[in-house]
Amino acid sequence: MAESKLSYRRILESSVIVGGASIVNIIIGLLRIKMVAVLLGPTGIGLLSLYASLMSAASAVVGMGVNAAGTRQIAEAFSKEDERAQVVIRRAMFWGTFLMASVGALVIFASRDILAVQVLGGAEHSIIVSWLALGVALAVASASQGAVIQGMRRIGDMARLSVYSSALNTVLGVGLVWYWGSAGLGAYVLIGPLVSFVLGYWYVSHLPQLSSGLIAVREITHQWQTLLRLGVPLMGAGVFSALVQLWIRIEVGNKFGPESLGHFQAAWVISMQYLSFLLVAMAADYYPRLTGVIDDHKAATRLVNEQAEIALLLSAPVLIAMIGLAAWVIPMLYSMDFYPAVEVLRWQLLGDVLKVASWPLSFVILASGAGKTFFLTEALALTLMGGLIAGLSSNVGLRITGIAFLACYLVYLPLVYWIARRKIGFRWQGGLVKLIVTIFSLCLGVMIVSSMYWWGAAVAAFLSLAFAFFTLLRISNMSDLNGSMAKLGVIAKRILG
């Protein structure tokens, strides 16, 4: 029991540190998007999404999944306190990343005319693609730096790096768009990876020095082969995801026009951004920890259950409130021109309930090194989402983008549960199934009521507050928190009777 409470407390601590930084990033990011939306409108947001999707897809290809594989390898060496192995992995990542980023940028630059026409719709975008080639190289390099920091479980450094990067990205990016207008969108997309690379370099250079002696080229080559063997399937999943996202945006833009693409992107950003405080925290500490205990099936199962419960408890109040208040959130964060995004956002948020439940299970696949299995599961779910949007958009309209997101996770959740069951004998414990069903039912009910009646927002606010008290009470009981959090737990207990 004491070990379980200690584990819960550690999950909460990492969630508070990284999640707190992510909340700051969300606020900064939404402020950044709000400014760009006011300056450029739905058409500008849609064009920005195409630039970002192209750079994301290219970065996934060029990076070869080495950052995810490197995180796993460093975390494993770190848990064993093997300093020599950490040095070998870091050097292999450095030289391999340098080579991949350089070659990838050159290939994209050479293909700029083709990409401009086929992806962005016109040869006039070729100059933008030329600059995006540099952005891809910087994104790959900064991802490698982040993998080193994450693998060594430098949670505080990760939090500071993300906040500083987001703040600088906002100041510089919005300034460029304000000064140049739509002509500054290319520079806006480029600023993000540039700032992340510069700050990442500073943090990595200040990591503790490790003693290892002489490192033979043979050791680095062998480690690089291992990174590629683990990384290529992960790269495939990343590339497939980025290409599907790009395909969806092209499909929406072609069938409904640039304004509808901006509406879809607005809903997508909110749905992805606000949950990132949980998902980033999960990747930061939970993934390295799970990698260290993956061979102990009992310990791994316990850790997955603990992480899933914490994630669901923390996300539920936000999910309930956001679904009910979507009609106010969209105009507030963007403008009334984006109001058609409200229905899409509600469907996506409903799918986020299942996404939160499925993510701890998906990390079992990564931690066990089953890259091919991870690729196949991601590809299946994403193909379903893209296929539904392409096949039904003409009949259902823009809301199919949200419905397809929900359908994707209706398939993905049982799939990753089955895989985790085969890998580590996993089972949901401690009433997790009941918790998932309860949260999903509350969100569905709020979605229906808030879509039909004006007072649905008040119902959502009440249920969100009630669930927040329940979350506080549950977390206080299962982790033996001290100080102000313990006092809040006592208050929650009294309120809930």
C-alpha positions as CSV (number, residue, x, y, z in Angstrom):
1,M,0.0,0.0,0.0
2,A,2.8,2.4,0.9
3,E,4.6,1.6,-2.4
4,S,1.4,2.3,-4.3
5,K,0.8,5.7,-2.6
6,L,4.5,6.6,-3.3
7,S,4.0,5.8,-6.9
8,Y,0.8,7.8,-7.1
9,R,2.6,10.7,-5.5
10,R,5.4,10.5,-8.0
11,I,2.9,10.5,-10.9
12,L,1.3,13.6,-9.4
13,E,4.6,15.4,-8.9
14,S,5.6,14.9,-12.5
15,S,2.1,15.8,-13.7
16,V,2.3,19.0,-11.6
17,I,5.7,20.0,-12.9
18,V,5.4,19.1,-16.6
19,G,1.6,19.6,-16.6
20,G,1.9,23.0,-15.0
21,A,4.4,24.0,-17.7
22,S,2.0,22.6,-20.3
23,I,-0.8,24.7,-18.9
24,V,1.3,27.8,-19.3
25,N,2.2,26.7,-22.8
26,I,-1.5,26.2,-23.6
27,I,-2.4,29.7,-22.4
28,I,0.6,31.2,-24.4
29,G,-0.3,29.0,-27.4
30,L,-4.0,30.0,-27.4
31,L,-3.0,33.7,-27.0
32,R,-0.7,33.2,-30.0
33,I,-3.4,31.6,-32.1
34,K,-5.9,34.2,-31.1
35,M,-3.6,37.0,-32.3
36,V,-2.9,35.2,-35.6
37,A,-6.6,34.5,-36.0
38,V,-7.5,38.2,-35.5
39,L,-4.7,39.3,-37.9
40,L,-5.4,36.8,-40.7
41,G,-8.8,35.2,-40.1
42,P,-9.9,31.6,-40.9
43,T,-8.1,31.5,-44.3
44,G,-4.8,32.4,-42.7
45,I,-5.3,29.7,-40.0
46,G,-6.0,27.2,-42.6
47,L,-2.9,28.0,-44.6
48,L,-0.8,27.9,-41.4
49,S,-2.1,24.4,-40.7
50,L,-0.9,23.3,-44.2
51,Y,2.6,24.7,-43.6
52,A,2.8,23.1,-40.1
53,S,1.5,19.7,-41.4
54,L,4.0,19.7,-44.2
55,M,6.9,20.4,-41.8
56,S,5.6,17.8,-39.3
57,A,5.3,15.1,-42.0
58,A,8.8,15.9,-43.3
59,S,10.3,16.0,-39.8
60,A,8.8,12.6,-39.0
61,V,10.4,11.1,-42.2
62,V,13.8,12.7,-41.7
63,G,13.9,12.0,-37.9
64,M,13.5,8.2,-38.5
65,G,11.9,7.8,-35.1
66,V,15.4,8.1,-33.5
67,N,14.1,10.5,-30.8
68,A,11.5,8.1,-29.5
69,A,13.9,5.2,-29.7
70,G,16.7,7.2,-28.1
71,T,14.4,8.1,-25.2
72,R,13.8,4.4,-24.6
73,Q,17.5,3.5,-24.8
74,I,18.7,6.3,-22.5
75,A,15.9,5.6,-20.0
76,E,16.9,2.0,-19.9
77,A,20.6,2.8,-19.4
78,F,19.7,5.5,-16.8
79,S,17.6,3.1,-14.8
80,K,20.6,0.7,-14.7
81,E,23.0,3.5,-13.8
82,D,25.1,2.6,-16.8
83,E,27.0,5.8,-17.6
84,R,29.0,4.3,-20.5
85,A,25.9,3.2,-22.3
86,Q,24.4,6.6,-21.8
87,V,27.4,8.3,-23.4
88,V,27.4,5.8,-26.3
89,I,23.7,6.4,-27.0
90,R,24.1,10.2,-26.8
91,R,27.0,10.2,-29.2
92,A,25.2,7.9,-31.6
93,M,22.2,10.2,-31.5
94,F,24.3,13.3,-32.1
95,W,26.1,12.2,-35.2
96,G,23.1,10.3,-36.6
97,T,20.8,13.3,-36.1
98,F,23.4,15.6,-37.7
99,L,23.6,13.5,-40.8
100,M,19.8,12.9,-41.1
101,A,19.0,16.6,-40.6
102,S,21.5,17.7,-43.1
103,V,20.5,15.2,-45.8
104,G,16.8,15.7,-45.1
105,A,17.0,19.5,-45.5
106,L,18.9,19.2,-48.8
107,V,16.3,16.7,-50.2
108,I,13.4,19.0,-49.2
109,F,15.1,22.0,-50.7
110,A,15.7,20.2,-53.9
111,S,12.0,19.1,-54.0
112,R,10.6,22.5,-53.2
113,D,8.8,23.1,-56.5
114,I,7.1,19.7,-56.5
115,L,6.0,20.0,-52.8
116,A,4.7,23.6,-53.4
117,V,2.5,22.4,-56.2
118,Q,1.4,19.0,-54.9
119,V,0.9,19.9,-51.2
120,L,0.4,23.7,-51.0
121,G,-1.4,24.1,-54.3
122,G,0.8,26.4,-56.2
123,A,4.4,27.2,-57.4
124,E,4.2,30.5,-55.5
125,H,4.8,28.6,-52.3
126,S,8.2,27.2,-53.3
127,I,10.1,29.9,-51.4
128,I,8.2,29.0,-48.2
129,V,9.1,25.3,-48.7
130,S,12.7,26.3,-49.0
131,W,12.6,27.9,-45.6
132,L,10.6,24.9,-44.2
133,A,13.5,22.7,-45.2
134,L,15.6,24.5,-42.6
135,G,12.8,24.2,-40.1
136,V,12.7,20.5,-40.6
137,A,16.4,20.2,-39.8
138,L,16.0,22.3,-36.7
139,A,12.9,20.3,-35.6
140,V,14.8,17.0,-35.9
141,A,17.8,18.3,-34.0
142,S,15.7,19.7,-31.2
143,A,13.7,16.5,-30.9
144,S,17.0,14.6,-30.4
145,Q,17.9,17.1,-27.6
146,G,14.5,16.6,-26.0
147,A,15.0,12.8,-26.1
148,V,18.2,13.1,-24.1
149,I,16.6,15.3,-21.5
150,Q,13.6,13.1,-21.2
151,G,15.5,9.8,-21.1
152,M,17.5,11.2,-18.1
153,R,14.3,12.2,-16.4
154,R,15.2,15.8,-16.1
155,I,11.6,16.8,-15.5
156,G,12.3,20.3,-14.4
157,D,14.5,21.0,-17.4
158,M,11.8,19.7,-19.7
159,A,9.3,22.0,-18.1
160,R,11.5,25.1,-18.3
161,L,12.5,24.4,-21.9
162,S,8.9,24.1,-23.0
163,V,7.8,27.3,-21.3
164,Y,10.7,29.4,-22.5
165,S,10.4,28.0,-26.1
166,S,6.6,28.8,-26.2
167,A,7.0,32.3,-24.8
168,L,9.8,33.2,-27.3
169,N,8.0,31.6,-30.1
170,T,4.9,33.7,-29.4
171,V,6.7,37.0,-29.1
172,L,8.8,36.5,-32.2
173,G,6.2,34.7,-34.3
174,V,3.3,37.0,-33.7
175,G,5.6,40.0,-34.2
176,L,6.5,38.7,-37.7
177,V,2.9,38.1,-38.7
178,W,1.9,41.5,-37.4
179,Y,4.7,43.2,-39.4
180,W,4.5,41.1,-42.6
181,G,0.9,39.8,-42.5
182,S,0.2,36.6,-44.4
183,A,3.7,36.8,-45.9
184,G,5.1,36.2,-42.5
185,L,3.5,32.8,-42.0
186,G,6.5,30.9,-43.3
187,A,8.8,32.7,-40.8
188,Y,6.1,32.1,-38.1
189,V,6.3,28.3,-38.6
190,L,10.1,28.4,-38.7
191,I,10.6,30.4,-35.4
192,G,9.2,27.5,-33.3
193,P,11.9,24.8,-34.2
194,L,14.6,27.5,-34.2
195,V,13.9,28.6,-30.7
196,S,13.5,25.0,-29.4
197,F,16.9,24.1,-31.0
198,V,18.8,27.0,-29.4
199,L,17.3,26.5,-25.9
200,G,17.6,22.7,-26.2
201,Y,21.3,23.0,-27.0
202,W,21.9,25.2,-23.9
203,Y,20.1,22.7,-21.6
204,V,21.9,19.6,-23.1
205,S,25.3,21.3,-22.8
206,H,24.6,21.8,-19.1
207,L,23.7,18.2,-18.3
208,P,26.0,16.4,-15.8
209,Q,29.2,15.1,-17.4
210,L,29.5,11.3,-17.6
211,S,32.7,9.3,-17.3
212,S,33.1,6.6,-19.9
213,G,36.6,6.4,-21.2
214,L,37.4,5.9,-24.8
215,I,34.4,5.1,-27.1
216,A,35.1,3.1,-30.1
217,V,33.5,3.9,-33.5
218,R,32.3,0.3,-33.5
219,E,30.2,0.9,-30.3
220,I,28.6,4.0,-31.8
221,T,27.8,2.2,-35.0
222,H,26.2,-0.7,-33.2
223,Q,24.1,1.6,-31.1
224,W,23.0,3.6,-34.2
225,Q,21.8,0.3,-35.7
226,T,19.8,-0.4,-32.6
227,L,18.3,3.1,-32.7
228,L,17.3,2.6,-36.3
229,R,15.9,-0.8,-35.7
230,L,13.6,0.6,-33.0
231,G,13.1,3.9,-34.6
232,V,12.1,3.1,-38.2
233,P,8.7,1.6,-37.2
234,L,8.1,4.5,-34.9
235,M,9.0,6.9,-37.8
236,G,6.6,5.0,-40.0
237,A,3.8,5.7,-37.4
238,G,4.8,9.3,-37.1
239,V,5.0,9.8,-40.9
240,F,1.7,8.0,-41.4
241,S,0.0,10.2,-38.8
242,A,1.4,13.4,-40.3
243,L,0.4,12.3,-43.8
244,V,-3.1,11.5,-42.7
245,Q,-3.4,14.8,-40.9
246,L,-2.2,16.5,-44.1
247,W,-4.6,14.4,-46.2
248,I,-7.5,15.4,-44.0
249,R,-6.7,19.1,-44.2
250,I,-6.4,18.9,-48.0
251,E,-9.7,17.0,-48.2
252,V,-11.5,19.5,-46.0
253,G,-10.0,22.5,-47.9
254,N,-11.0,21.0,-51.3
255,K,-14.5,20.1,-50.3
256,F,-15.5,22.9,-48.0
257,G,-13.1,25.7,-48.8
258,P,-10.3,27.5,-46.9
259,E,-12.6,29.0,-44.3
260,S,-13.9,25.5,-43.2
261,L,-10.3,24.3,-43.1
262,G,-9.7,27.2,-40.6
263,H,-12.8,26.1,-38.6
264,F,-11.5,22.5,-38.4
265,Q,-8.0,23.7,-37.4
266,A,-9.5,25.9,-34.7
267,A,-11.3,22.9,-33.1
268,W,-8.3,20.6,-33.6
269,V,-5.9,23.0,-31.8
270,I,-8.2,23.4,-28.8
271,S,-8.8,19.7,-28.6
272,M,-5.1,18.9,-28.8
273,Q,-3.8,21.8,-26.8
274,Y,-5.7,21.6,-23.6
275,L,-5.0,17.9,-23.2
276,S,-1.3,18.3,-23.8
277,F,-0.7,19.1,-20.2
278,L,-1.6,15.5,-19.4
279,L,-0.1,13.8,-22.4
280,V,3.2,15.6,-22.2
281,A,3.5,14.8,-18.5
282,M,2.7,11.2,-19.3
283,A,5.5,11.0,-21.9
284,A,8.0,12.9,-19.7
285,D,8.1,10.7,-16.7
286,Y,5.7,7.7,-17.2
287,Y,7.3,6.4,-20.4
288,P,10.9,6.2,-19.0
289,R,9.6,4.7,-15.8
290,L,7.5,2.1,-17.7
291,T,10.5,1.2,-19.8
292,G,12.5,0.5,-16.6
293,V,9.9,-2.0,-15.3
294,I,8.4,-3.4,-18.5
295,D,9.9,-6.9,-17.9
296,D,8.2,-7.0,-14.5
297,H,4.7,-7.5,-15.7
298,K,3.1,-7.1,-12.3
299,A,4.9,-3.8,-11.6
300,A,4.2,-2.6,-15.2
301,T,0.5,-3.4,-14.9
302,R,0.2,-1.5,-11.6
303,L,2.0,1.5,-13.1
304,V,-0.3,1.6,-16.2
305,N,-3.4,1.5,-14.0
306,E,-2.1,4.2,-11.7
307,Q,-1.2,6.5,-14.6
308,A,-4.6,5.9,-16.3
309,E,-6.5,6.7,-13.2
310,I,-4.6,9.9,-12.5
311,A,-5.0,11.0,-16.2
312,L,-8.7,10.3,-16.2
313,L,-9.3,12.1,-12.9
314,L,-7.4,15.2,-13.9
315,S,-8.9,15.4,-17.4
316,A,-12.5,14.8,-16.6
317,P,-13.4,18.2,-15.1
318,V,-11.8,20.0,-18.1
319,L,-13.5,17.7,-20.6
320,I,-16.9,18.2,-19.1
321,A,-16.6,22.0,-18.9
322,M,-15.1,22.4,-22.4
323,I,-17.9,20.4,-24.0
324,G,-20.6,22.4,-22.3
325,L,-18.9,25.8,-22.8
326,A,-17.7,25.2,-26.4
327,A,-20.1,27.8,-27.8
328,W,-18.4,30.4,-25.6
329,V,-14.9,29.1,-25.9
330,I,-14.6,29.2,-29.7
331,P,-15.6,32.9,-30.0
332,M,-13.5,33.9,-27.0
333,L,-10.3,32.2,-28.2
334,Y,-10.8,33.0,-31.9
335,S,-13.7,35.1,-33.1
336,M,-17.4,34.7,-34.1
337,D,-16.2,33.9,-37.6
338,F,-15.1,30.5,-36.2
339,Y,-18.4,29.6,-34.6
340,P,-19.0,26.6,-37.1
341,A,-16.1,24.9,-35.2
342,V,-18.2,24.4,-32.1
343,E,-19.9,21.2,-33.2
344,V,-16.6,19.7,-34.4
345,L,-15.0,20.6,-31.1
346,R,-17.7,18.8,-29.1
347,W,-17.3,15.6,-31.0
348,Q,-13.5,15.7,-30.7
349,L,-13.6,16.3,-27.0
350,L,-15.9,13.3,-26.6
351,G,-13.2,11.3,-28.4
352,D,-10.6,12.7,-26.0
353,V,-12.1,10.8,-23.2
354,L,-11.2,7.5,-24.9
355,K,-7.8,9.0,-26.0
356,V,-6.9,9.7,-22.4
357,A,-7.8,6.1,-21.4
358,S,-5.9,4.6,-24.3
359,W,-2.6,6.5,-24.1
360,P,-1.2,4.7,-21.0
361,L,-1.8,1.4,-22.8
362,S,-0.1,2.6,-26.0
363,F,3.1,3.3,-24.1
364,V,3.2,-0.4,-23.2
365,I,3.9,-1.1,-26.9
366,L,6.6,1.5,-27.0
367,A,8.3,0.5,-23.8
368,S,8.4,-3.1,-24.9
369,G,10.2,-2.1,-28.1
370,A,7.4,-3.5,-30.4
371,G,7.8,-0.8,-33.0
372,K,6.1,-2.7,-35.8
373,T,3.0,-3.4,-33.6
374,F,2.9,0.3,-32.7
375,F,3.0,1.3,-36.3
376,L,0.2,-1.1,-37.3
377,T,-2.1,0.1,-34.5
378,E,-1.6,3.7,-35.2
379,A,-2.0,3.1,-39.0
380,L,-5.3,1.3,-38.5
381,A,-6.9,3.9,-36.3
382,L,-5.7,6.8,-38.5
383,T,-6.8,5.2,-41.7
384,L,-10.3,4.7,-40.2
385,M,-10.4,8.4,-39.3
386,G,-9.2,9.6,-42.7
387,G,-11.4,7.2,-44.6
388,L,-14.5,8.3,-42.7
389,I,-13.8,11.9,-43.4
390,A,-13.0,11.3,-47.1
391,G,-16.0,9.0,-47.6
392,L,-18.7,10.8,-45.6
393,S,-17.8,14.5,-45.7
394,S,-20.1,15.3,-48.7
395,N,-23.1,13.9,-46.9
396,V,-22.4,14.7,-43.2
397,G,-20.6,18.0,-43.6
398,L,-17.8,19.4,-41.5
399,R,-18.9,17.7,-38.3
400,I,-17.7,14.4,-39.8
401,T,-14.1,15.5,-38.8
402,G,-15.1,15.3,-35.1
403,I,-17.2,12.2,-35.5
404,A,-14.4,10.4,-37.2
405,F,-12.0,11.4,-34.4
406,L,-14.4,9.7,-31.9
407,A,-14.7,6.6,-34.1
408,C,-10.9,6.4,-34.3
409,Y,-10.6,6.0,-30.6
410,L,-13.6,3.7,-30.3
411,V,-11.5,1.3,-32.2
412,Y,-8.1,2.3,-30.9
413,L,-8.9,1.8,-27.1
414,P,-9.9,-1.9,-27.2
415,L,-7.1,-2.6,-29.7
416,V,-4.3,-1.3,-27.4
417,Y,-6.0,-2.9,-24.4
418,W,-5.8,-6.3,-26.2
419,I,-2.2,-5.8,-27.1
420,A,-1.2,-4.7,-23.6
421,R,-3.0,-7.8,-22.3
422,R,-0.8,-10.0,-24.6
423,K,2.4,-8.1,-23.8
424,I,2.2,-7.9,-20.0
425,G,-1.0,-9.7,-19.0
426,F,-2.6,-6.3,-18.3
427,R,-6.1,-5.9,-16.8
428,W,-7.9,-2.7,-15.7
429,Q,-8.1,-2.6,-11.9
430,G,-9.6,-0.5,-9.1
431,G,-12.8,0.4,-10.9
432,L,-11.2,1.9,-13.9
433,V,-13.8,0.6,-16.3
434,K,-16.5,2.2,-14.2
435,L,-14.6,5.4,-14.1
436,I,-14.2,5.5,-17.9
437,V,-17.9,4.7,-18.5
438,T,-18.9,7.4,-16.0
439,I,-16.8,10.1,-17.5
440,F,-17.9,9.2,-21.1
441,S,-21.5,9.2,-20.1
442,L,-21.3,12.6,-18.3
443,C,-19.5,14.1,-21.3
444,L,-22.1,12.6,-23.8
445,G,-25.0,13.9,-21.6
446,V,-23.5,17.4,-21.4
447,M,-22.9,17.4,-25.1
448,I,-26.5,16.6,-25.8
449,V,-27.9,19.1,-23.3
450,S,-25.6,22.0,-24.2
451,S,-26.4,21.5,-28.0
452,M,-30.1,21.8,-27.3
453,Y,-30.6,24.2,-24.5
454,W,-28.9,27.5,-23.4
455,W,-28.8,26.3,-19.8
456,G,-26.7,23.3,-20.8
457,A,-23.6,25.4,-20.1
458,A,-24.7,25.9,-16.4
459,V,-25.2,22.1,-16.1
460,A,-21.7,21.5,-17.5
461,A,-20.1,24.0,-15.1
462,F,-21.9,22.4,-12.1
463,L,-20.9,18.8,-13.1
464,S,-17.3,19.9,-13.8
465,L,-17.0,21.5,-10.4
466,A,-18.5,18.5,-8.7
467,F,-16.1,16.1,-10.5
468,A,-13.2,18.4,-9.6
469,F,-14.1,17.9,-5.9
470,F,-14.3,14.2,-6.4
471,T,-10.9,14.2,-8.2
472,L,-9.4,16.1,-5.3
473,L,-10.8,13.7,-2.8
474,R,-9.7,10.6,-4.6
475,I,-6.2,11.9,-5.2
476,S,-5.9,13.0,-1.6
477,N,-6.9,9.5,-0.4
478,M,-4.7,7.4,-2.7
479,S,-1.5,9.4,-2.4
480,D,-1.5,10.7,1.2
481,L,-0.8,14.3,0.1
482,N,0.4,16.8,2.7
483,G,0.0,20.6,3.1
484,S,-2.5,22.6,1.2
485,M,-3.5,19.8,-1.1
486,A,-4.4,17.6,1.9
487,K,-6.5,20.5,3.4
488,L,-8.4,20.8,0.0
489,G,-9.0,17.1,0.1
490,V,-10.6,17.4,3.5
491,I,-12.8,20.2,2.2
492,A,-13.8,18.1,-0.8
493,K,-14.7,15.2,1.5
494,R,-17.0,17.4,3.5
495,I,-18.7,18.9,0.5
496,L,-19.3,15.5,-1.0
497,G,-20.6,14.2,2.3
